[in-house]
Amino acid sequence: MNASDALAGWCKHQQASLQHQLEMLSSGRMRTWEQRGSGPGMVDTTTETLDQVRSSLAELEELFRRFM
């Protein structure tokens, strides 16, 4: 296996993983939380995580279009 095949395999694996996360977050089956500041409570960061996952998927798709 050469380097470009390995990179393509990694990209496809990442894409599948991100797609699964997107489905879980979008359906409400998964949520993300973060402690911000010194307060006792956690903040729901699911919306931010959804944005990050969508952005990462778009970047991978652009890489596929440009190099694969």
Secondary structure, DSSP 4 states (H G I P E B T S, - for coil): --HHHHHHHHHHHHHHHHHHHHHHHHHTS---EE--TTSSS-EE-HHHHHHHHHHHHHHHHHHHHHH-
